[in-house]
């Protein structure tokens, strides 16, 4: 679970994963679903900004990896490597509180049945208006003529036609651990932010002739909290 960010846009003094959402931290909603998904796992939480506060708030029952510099999601995942003992890894985000245990179960079952090296959620929105404007900046899913994931085009790199694509990437993946650790070093930082983006692993997998298996998840489950407006929407989602 990636939880190292400052959450600058939240205008908060505490890490955004600890911001209250209906009387408990944002990340706690996700952690409760993980218990329903599999009680035998010990989640690894990648911490950074105010790491001691995050550890203290969550308490026992978790392993903590430290991301010392904010160098992107690919780097954050790499920081957990020494703690991972499982055959497969699901990457989640501490600021996405609504993912359900049942969706994680479906992803896991698909991943295992296909003996996949990399599987992912995709999300299709009706439009990019109102609540769905939150998804405007998400990468677009490009598929080949057979319907297989061919590329994820980041919004900033997409042309006008690609920006109209309503199937987007929420950034949640399940990996075969051995495959991931063998390929994660290939992620580069030749982008405007000079960060290592986990999204790039899709292109690496395709070049490696791996099929990227995907399944759809409802937009409401992958609603992330990055701004005060998102937090207000999140409260409404819970109340509904």
N, C-alpha and C positions, 0 to 999 in steps of 0.2 A: 504494500500500500504506500503510494507516494504521498508524503506529508511534510516535505521539507521546505515548501515555499513560504515566502513572506506574505503573499496575498496583498500586495501594495494597493490594488484597486479597491480592496474592501475598506480602506482607510481605518484600519484597526491596529491597536497596539499589540494584540495577541495573534498567534498564527491562525489563519482562516479556518483550519480544520477544527479549532477549539471554539469558534464562534457559536453561541447558543442557537439551536434550532429546535423550538418547542421544548425548552428546558433541559436540553442535553447537547453536548458538542456535536457539530456536523458529522465528524468522523464516527461517532458512536452509533449513529443510525446504520452505517455500513457494517460496522463490527458486529452488530446484533444479527444482521442477515447472514454474515459469514458463519456465525455459530449454528444457524439453521442449516446452512449449506453443508458443513462438515465439522462436527464437534472435535474431531481428532487432530485438526491442523492447528499449528501455532503461527498466526500471521506475523509476517515481517513488516515492520513499519519503518520506512525511510524518513529520518528526521534531519532537520537542519536548523532553521530559524527557531530560536527559543526551544531547543531540543529538550532541555531539562523539564520545562513546563509541560511539554507534550508527554514525556515519559511519566512524569508525576501524575498527570491527569488520567492517563490510560491505566497506569498501575501494572500489576503482574499479568502474566498470560500472553505476553507478546515478546517478540525479539525485535531489537532496534538496530538498524544500520544507520550510519551517519554519512550524509552528503555534506562535505565541508565547504564546497563552493557550489553556487547555483549555476550548473553547467548543462542543464537540460534533462529531459526525461530519460534519455538513453544512459546518461551518466548516473542518474539516480538509481536505475535498475542495476547497473553494474556494481554500485556500492553494496548491494545486498548479496553479492555472489558467494562470499565466504560463509554466509549463514544458511544458504539453501541446501537442503539435503534431498528434496523431493525430485521425482522423475519429471514432473510437469510443474509449470509456474503460471499463475494468473496474475497479471498486472492490473491493479486497481488504483483509484485516486481517492484520497481522503476527503476531497471536496465534492464528491459525487455520492450523496447520501441515500439515493433512492433505488439502487440496483437491488433486485430481489434474489433471494436464494434459489428460486425456481429457474430464473434466467441463467444463473451461474451453473446450475445443475444441467441445463440443456446444453450450454456451451461445453461443459466438461464431457458430457456423453457423446456429443458430436466429435470432439477432439480425439477421444479415446477410440471411438468406433472407426474413425478414418485413419487412426495411427498417425495423426497429423503432427508436423513439426511446428506449424504455426496456424492458429485459428483466431478469429476475431469477431466482435460484434460490429454490425453496421446499424445505422438508424435512418429511417426515411421519414421526413417531415412533410406535412401538406404544403407548406410554404415557409417563407422566412419573415413572417409578420407576427406582431404581437409577442406572445410568449416564445414563439419559434424564432424570433429574431436572435435569440441567444445562440442559435446554431449557425448563424451566417458565416462566422469565421472558421467553422470546422472544415477540415479537408474533405474534398469530394471523392467519392468512390468511382473509379473508372473501371469498366469491365470490358472483356473481349467479346467476340461474337458468340462464344460458348457460355457466356455469363460468369466466367471466372474473374476474380479480382485481378486487374492488370496493373493498377497503379493507384496511389493516393495522391491527388493533386492538392497541395496546400492552397488555401484561398488566395493568398498573396501572389501565387504563381499561376492561378487559373485564368483562362480567358473568359470572355463574357458568356460563351456557350456553356463552359464547364461550371461557371458560377450558378447557372440555372439548375444544375443537377441537385435533386433533393435527397439523394442517398449520401449520408455523411459518415465521417469516421469519428466515433467517440473516444478512440484511443485505448480501448480495452482489449488485451490480447491474452491468449493462452499459448504457451510455448513448451515444446520438449526442451528440458533444461540443457541437455547435452548439446543440442543443436544451437540453442541461444548463446551459450557461453563460447561456442566455437565460431560464432559470427558477429557477436556484439562489437568486437574491436574494429570491425569494418565500417561502423558508423562514423562518419566524419563530421566536422564542424564548419564546413565551408558554406555558411549561410550568414545572413545579415546580423544575427545575434551571436554568432560564433559559439553555438550550443550544439550538444549532441542529442538529436531528436530520435526518440524510439520509433517514430513513424517511418524513418528511413529503413527499418528492418524489413519492411514489406518489399521494397525494391531489391534488397539484398536476397530475400527468399526467392523472388521471381527469377533473378539472375542465376540462382542456385538450382533452378528448375524444380522448385518446390511449389505445390499447389497451396494457395492460401484459402483455407476454408472459412466461410463466414455464415453468420446467422443474424437475423434481424432482431432488434430489441426496441421496445416502445420508447419514443422520445422522452417521456416522463421519467423513465428509469435512469437516463444518462444526462439528466439536467444537472450541470455543475454550478457551483456557487463561487463566482469571481468578483461580483460587485454587490453593493447594497441593493440594487434593483433585483439581482438574481436571488438574494436572500428573501426579499419580499415575495417574489414568485414562489420560492420554496415553501414559505409559510402557507401560501394559498394551496399549493399542491397537497400538503399534509391535511389541511382543513377540509379539502374536497375528498 
